[in-house]
Amino acid sequence: MKLYGYYRSSATYRVRIALNIKGIEYENTFINLKDGEQHQEDYLKINPQGLVPSLEVDGCIFTQSMAILNYIEECYPQPSLLPGDLEQRTHIRSLAQIITSDIHPLNNLRVLKYVEHELKITDLQKKTWYQHWIHEGFIAAEKILQKAPKHQYCLSDTPSLADICLAPQIYNAERFNCNLGAYPLLQEKYANIMKLEAFERSYPDNQKDAV
Ligand SMILES: N[C@@H](CCC(=O)N[C@@H](CS)C(=O)NCC(=O)O)C(=O)O
């Protein structure tokens, strides 16, 4: 398997965590988003959206991190990223989607570039925008965790899709100096998941392309 990604890309970070949880060997091809390598012709042949991650398996290329996570889960069901009964699994998916559908797309690099260069907002406005969407999502996520606060990780006692999505989003929040004081459960779960080797190995700063 070959993972096309960038150390600080949260969508790539999600896939790294899943591969590491499942113990799947993979090689990396680094796409430097800062240098715009995602827009180069060669990479656009791999991912026509010009986004990372992409995962190559036996000559077949998959894009979109959540589709890739589903693929990994279906091919390597153990340990499951969707533990528990249907109700629990649905809450896990819900938390994952708050992050992947309602926070991350609004704060992605291309969106930030657009508001900065096309709409000419200031650095302060950009930071306000970024933090706003994180807080909106995290307020809801914290409330979801309040309904099942006793789990070791977000919504289960083994790491799930929700944890896989949370870790990168907290990394981003910290990068943009978001105050996470209002989210004690998110912080507690994050501290627990980051003790796991699969998460530690996947951490952006521990990647070979980290600068
Ligand atoms: N929904 C996509 C989002 C992928 C995405 O936005 N990737 C970001 C990095 S986290 C990217 O490649 N950004 C490049 C850009 O905005 O130019 C997924 O989950 O894979």
PDBQT file of the ligand as one rigid body, heavy atoms in Angstrom, charges set to zero:
ROOT
HETATM    1  N1  LIG A 301     -12.765  15.323   2.368  1.00  0.00    +0.000 N 
HETATM    2  C1  LIG A 301     -11.387  15.101   2.035  1.00  0.00    +0.000 C 
HETATM    3  C2  LIG A 301     -10.591  16.313   2.435  1.00  0.00    +0.000 C 
HETATM    4  C3  LIG A 301      -9.171  16.205   2.007  1.00  0.00    +0.000 C 
HETATM    5  C4  LIG A 301      -8.454  17.498   2.287  1.00  0.00    +0.000 C 
HETATM    6  O1  LIG A 301      -9.078  18.546   2.438  1.00  0.00    +0.000 OA
HETATM    7  N2  LIG A 301      -7.138  17.418   2.342  1.00  0.00    +0.000 N 
HETATM    8  C5  LIG A 301      -6.374  18.602   2.621  1.00  0.00    +0.000 C 
HETATM    9  C6  LIG A 301      -5.342  18.341   3.692  1.00  0.00    +0.000 C 
HETATM   10  S1  LIG A 301      -6.106  17.876   5.196  1.00  0.00    +0.000 SA
HETATM   11  C7  LIG A 301      -5.662  19.033   1.352  1.00  0.00    +0.000 C 
HETATM   12  O2  LIG A 301      -5.190  18.207   0.615  1.00  0.00    +0.000 OA
HETATM   13  N3  LIG A 301      -5.590  20.336   1.110  1.00  0.00    +0.000 N 
HETATM   14  C8  LIG A 301      -4.894  20.849   0.005  1.00  0.00    +0.000 C 
HETATM   15  C9  LIG A 301      -5.433  22.174  -0.418  1.00  0.00    +0.000 C 
HETATM   16  O3  LIG A 301      -6.363  22.668   0.216  1.00  0.00    +0.000 OA
HETATM   17  O4  LIG A 301      -4.886  22.712  -1.383  1.00  0.00    +0.000 OA
HETATM   18  C10 LIG A 301     -10.862  13.861   2.752  1.00  0.00    +0.000 C 
HETATM   19  O5  LIG A 301     -11.388  13.550   3.826  1.00  0.00    +0.000 OA
HETATM   20  O6  LIG A 301      -9.965  13.199   2.229  1.00  0.00    +0.000 OA
ENDROOT
TORSDOF 0
